[in-house]
């Protein structure tokens, strides 16, 4: 299965595939509402607002893998909207590690970070920047969404 063929449900239950983002620069992030890194939602939304009109989107994948996510999709959507004004797409909760790892994360976790390491998701807010050509760049949780390395890659891969 290719990345584009990988299916998932949006937080409202609507089925889709990663192919809906073909031709875009996409920042995939596993998110959680009760994590010390949750304030990263603000920077993710800023990126969304700044670059969306040029072919960029953030896609948040809530996970309770690290026991820091709310119980229901409705609660997650409300939390993100009320506290951070999130407008980017959110998926239904998934598992990002282990035998029940979502198909998307089976592909993404093969990507290496700046230190050349691949493998399991270490924590919430791990980021994968998927370029229109299919190239994937991995950034660990403590790398902020507006880190210059991420911004430079976004800007270099958007249409002029």
N, C-alpha and C positions, 0 to 999 in steps of 0.2 A: 504494500500500500504506500502511495506517495503522500507527501505532506498535504498536497492539494486535495487529495481524496479523503483525508482523515475527517471523520464526522464528529460533531459534538452538538450539544444542545445549548442554546442561549439561556440565560437565567430565567426567562419567561417560559421555557420549555420548547421553544421553536427549534426544530432541527436544522442544522446547517453543516457546511464543510469548510475547511480552511481555504478551499478554492475560492470562496467568496471574496477573499482578499488578494486575488491574483493581480499582479502588477503594482501592488502597494508595498510600502515599507511597513512592517508590522512588528510591534514590540509586544511579545507574549510574556506575561508575568503571572506567576502563581501568587495569589493574594490571600490575605486573612484579615479579619476585622478586629481581632483582639491581640495583635502582635506589637512589639516595640517598634517594628518597622512600618506599621500601618500608616503613619504620616506621609510615607512615600506616595500615597494616593494623590496628594496635592500636586507633587511634581509630575506625576503621570498625567493628571488632568491638564496641567499647563502645557505639556508636550502635545497632547491631543488638540488643545485649542490652537496652539501655534502652527501646527503642521498638517492638520486634518484636511484643509482645503487643497493641499499640495500632494495628496496621495499617501498619507500616513495614518495609521491607527494603532492605538493600544488595544490589546484584548486581555482582559483579566480573567484568570481561571481560579476561582475560589477553591481552597482545599482545607480540609480539617486534618490533613496528614500530621500536622504538628500540634493538634488539639487547641487551635486558636481561632477557629471560625465559628460563626453563628450557626444555629441549627438549620434554619430554612432559607431557601433562595429568596423568598419575600423579605425576610429580615435582613439578608445581606444587601439586596438591592436598595432597600430603604436606608440602611446604614450608610452606604456609599453615596447615595443621592443627598441625604440630609447633612452629612458631615463633611463631604468633600466635593459635592456638586458633580459627581462622576457622570460623564456623558458617553464615554467609550463603552464598547460592548463588554458585557460580562457573561461568562458561561455559567452553566449549572456546576455545582460542586463536583470535583473529580479527585482521584488519587493520583499523585505525581511520582510515587515510589512504590516498590514492592510488586507482588504478583498481580495486583489489581490496578497497576499503573495504566493510565489512559493511553490510548494509541498515540496521541499527539506527543506525549512526553516520552514514549518509547523512542520516537524519532529525535526529539529535541535533546535528550540527555546523552546522545552520542556525540554531540558537539562539544568542543573543547573550549575552556576559558582562556584568558590571557596567559595563564601559567601552563597551558597544555593539558589540563585535567578535564576529563569527561566524567560521566557516571551520575549517581543519584543526586537529586535535588537536596541541597544542604539545609535550606530553611525557606521560610516564606519570602516572597519578593525577589526570587531569582529571575533574571531577565534573559530573554532570547530575542535578539533583533534579527528578523527574517527579511532579507533583501529580495527585491523583485526577481533576481536571478536564482533564488533558492538558497543562496549562501546564508549561513546561520552564525551569528556571533553571540557568545555566551558571556553574561556578566553575573557575578555572584551577588547575593542579597545585599551586602553592605555597599555595593556600588550604587550610588544614587541615580535615579532616572535621568537627571539632567547633568550627569557626569560628562565632561567634554568629549570623552571617547565615544559615548553613545550619540551625543548631539552631532559630532563630526560625521559619524557614519550615516545618520539620518539625513543630514543635509547633503552629503555627497551622493546619495542614492535617490533623491527626489528629483522630479523634473524641474528644470530651471524656472 
